[in-house]
Amino acid sequence: MNEQEEAGFDPRAFRRALGNFATGVTIMTAAANGKRVGVTANSFNSVSLDPALILWSIDKRSASYEVFNASSHFAVNILAADQIDLSNHFARPSDDKFTGIEVEEGAGGAPLFADCAARFQCELYQQIDGGDHWILLGRVVAFDDFGRAPLLYHQGAYSSVLPHPRAIKKNEGVVSTVFQGRLGENLYYLMTQAVRSYQSDYQPRQLATGLRTSEARMLMVLEYDACPGIEALQALVGMPVREIDEALNNLKRRGFVNDQDGRYSLTTMGAEQAEVLWQIAEAQQDRVFAGCSEGEISAFKKVLKKVIALV
């Protein structure tokens, strides 16, 4: 019996609980003995300002650990919000993950990616035994701050930063002074505030079904796209393959999803649960847009679709 079983821990439930802590997404890189490695990780954290130390952890079973252990330096590439594909690429096993990927060479030969939010070049400072992981401390010898919006990871799905403004008061339908001046005319700012406001009420209702965000998203996509494969699902839900696999396994275990040679569809139970999710979504939509005419809603949808097509 392992320590988790003795403590009464369900490893999957423990991992899901940890997923409530939102993190950034990094790709850790290193080079040694003619080999380069890169690992997608969200275990990065700061440790000390003087000396400048950071840490991250790597699974002891990782095939990349040998290179990290042998290298004098490693690099932390903090991914920007538009680098989901790069994150997914380095999360998958591959003989040479760097084929076709442009990189710069950092301290100790550690690869550095362009267009990140930030990068840290580190000298290996200390290695600590951390259960089934090695904790690697690095002394920062150089860094780049590009100021790009970071890619986030929360509840098994990619996310992005939204502003958290002061409470917005509404007075007889007049928008608060928070939106006065340039902010009131900036479409991006208004869209992010609209999403934040919409989610604050909608997401708790969705979670009340007992499904994680990733699982609910999967059911709603499958309801309208029967039998897609992993690649199609990844494009539709914007989640890492690992989390798609976990969500599908959870849904299959609960009898919500069928797996037909790597293509997925809803069971009768799954279709019923998806219908509950769509009812929650539609009720929220009706409530939020109750004061808008059909013409306004139609025009709003057209604008949103145009924006999506341009990005």
N, C-alpha and C positions, 0 to 999 in steps of 0.2 A: 504493500500500500504506500503510495507516495504522500508527500506532505500535504498536498492540496486535498486529497481524499480524507486524510486524517483530520484536517481542519473543517471538513464538510463543504469544501468548495467544489462547485461545478466549474471546470476550466472554461467552458464556453460562456457560461453566465458571467464569470469573472471578467472575461475579455470584453463582453458586451457592456458591463458596468464601467470598465475603464474607458470604453469608447465615448462615454458622456463628457470626457475631458477633451475639449477641442484643442487641436495642435496644428502647427504648421507642417509642411511636408518638405523633406530634404532628400537629396541623393548624396550619400557619402562615397567618396572615391579614394583610391590609393593605387600605387604602383610599386612593384618589387619583382626582381628576378625576371624581368621581361614581360610581366603580366600586369594588366590593368583590370581593376574591378570597380563596380559601382552597385550600390545597394540603396533602394528606396527605404527611408526610415522616418518615423515621426517621434523617435525617442530623444531627439536633440534637446539640450537645455544648457543654459549658462550656469557657471559655477562660481567664478571669481573675476574681479576686475584687476586685482593686483596680487599675483600675476594674472594675466588674462587667460582664463581657463574655461573650456566648454567640455561637455560630455555627450556621449550617446552610447547605445548598447547594441550588440550584435549577437544573434543566436549562435550558440556554440556549435550547432550542426551546420551552419552556413558554409557553403563551399568557398565563399569569398574570404572567410576569416583568415586563412593561411596567408593571404597577401597582406591584409591589414596588420597581422601580427609581425610580418617580416619587414614592413615598410617603416621608414623613419618618420614619414609625414602622412597626413590624410587631409582631405578637403571636405568642407561642408558647403553644399550648394543648396541654398534655401530657394525653393521653386516659387516662381511667380504664378499668378492665377491662371495664365493661359498655357501652362506647361503640364497639363494633365497627361498628354500623350507621352511625354518624356518620363513622367512618374510611373506610368503603367509599363513602359518599355523596360525600365530598370527594376521593376518589381517581378518580372518574369525571368525564369532561368534561361540562360543562353550561353553558348560556348564563348562568344565574343560580343558582349552587349554594345561595344563601341563601334561596330561596323556601320558606316554611313552616318555616324554622329560626329559633328565638328566640336572639338574641344581645344582648350589652351592647356599648356603644361604648367602646373604650379610647383610649389616647393616639394622636393622629393619625387617629382614626376607625377604627382596627383592630378588627375584631369579636372579642369574647370569648365563649366558650361556658360555660354553666353545668355544674356537676357534674363538672368535670375533676379530675385528680389535682393539677395545679398549672397556673398561668398566669404568663407573663412578658410585660410590655409593654416594648418596646425601641425606642430611637432608632437609626436606621440609622447605624452608626459607620464602617464601611469595607466596600468591595466588592473582592473579589480574584478574578482570573481563575484558574479551576481546571479547565483542560481543557475538557470539554464541559459543565461546570457553572460557575455563578457562586457563589462563597462569600460569604455575607452575614454580616458581624459586626454584632451589635447591642449597644448599651449599655443595660443594664437600668435602667429608670426606675421600675418598680413591679412587684410580683409578689404572687401569692396562693398559699398552700400549704394545700390542702384535705385532705391526708393520705389520699386515697383510693388503693386498690391500682391500680397502673398497668396499662395494656394493653401487652403485649410482642409482639415480632415476632422469629421465629427459624426459619430454614430454610424461608422462604416461607410460613409459617403464623402465625396469631395464637396467642399463648400467654398465660399468666398467672403471677404470682409464686407460688412454693411455698417454704415455709421450708426452710432447709438446716441441719438440726440437727447437733449433735455426733454422733459415731458411736453408734448404738444397739446396745447389747450385750444379747444374749439369754442367759439363764441358766436352763437346764432348763425352757424354755417360759414363764418368768416375764418379763413386760415390764420393760425397764430403768426405773430411777428417773427417767429423763427424762420419763416419763408420770405420775409421781406428782402428787398434789395436783389442782388445778383442771384442768391440761392433760389429765390422764387421763380427765376427765369431759366435755371439750369435743369435741363431735362434729365440728365444722369442722376443728379441729386434727388430730384423728385421721384424718379423710378426706384432708386434704392430705398427711399423712405416709404414708398408705397409697398414694396416687397416686405420690408421690416414690419410694417403695420399689419399687413395681410397675414403674415406667418405667425405673429404673436398670438393670434386667436385661433388660427386654423391648425397649427401643428399640435397643440395639446389635445384637440379633439381627435386628430388622427392617431396619436399615441395612445389614446384611451381605448383603442380597439385591441390593445395588447401586442401590436406589431411594431417592430422598429421602423424607423423612417425608410431604411433600405429595403425592408421586406414589403412595406406598403407601396413603395415606388415600383417594385418589381411586379406586384399583382396588378397595379393599375396599367402598367405598360403591356403586360401579357393579355389583359382583357381586350385590347384593341389590336394586338399584333401576335396572333396565335403562332406558336411553334418557331420563334426565332432562335438562332444559335447564340453562343456566348458573345461573338463579335458584334452582332446586331444589338444584343441587350446592352453591351457596354456603351455603344453609341447613343442608345436611347436613355439610359439612366444616369450616365456620367459617374460611374463608380469603378473602383479598381476590380480587376478580375477576381482577386482573392475574396473581396467582399461580396461580389456577385455569387461566387461559389458558395460562400457561407449562407447568404440569404436564401439561395435556391435549396440548399441542404435543409435549412430550417423549415422552409415552406413544404418541401417534399415530406419531411418527417411528420409534419402536421396534416398531411393529406391534402394540401392546397394546389400542388403542382405535379404534373406528370413529366417524366424525362424519357423521351423517345430517341435514343441514340444521339444524345447531345442537343436535341431540339426540345423546347419546353412549351407546355400548354397548361391551362388551368383545368383542374378537376371540377366536378360539380360543386364541391365545398369551396374550392378556390374562387369559382365564379360568383358564388353567393357572398363571399367575403369581399371580393373586388367591388361588388355592387354596393355594399355597405360603405366602402371607402369613397366611391363615386358619389354616393348620396351626401356624405359629409362634405366633399369638395363642392358639390353643386349648391348645397345649402349655404355654405360660406360665400360662394360667388353671388348667389341671389341676395344674401344679406348685405354684402359690401356694395353691390351695384343697384340696390333697390331704388335709389333716387335718379338713376340714369335711364334715358329712353332707349328703345331698341336701336334707333339710329346712332346714338352716341356709343353704345356698346359695339355695334357693328364697325363703326369707324375706328374705335379703340383697338379691336382685334386686327384690323387691317394694318394699322400703324405698328403694332407689336410684331406682326408677321414680317413686315418690311424691315424692321430693325434686326430681327433674327436672321433674315436672309442676307443682310449686309455684313454681319459679324463673322 
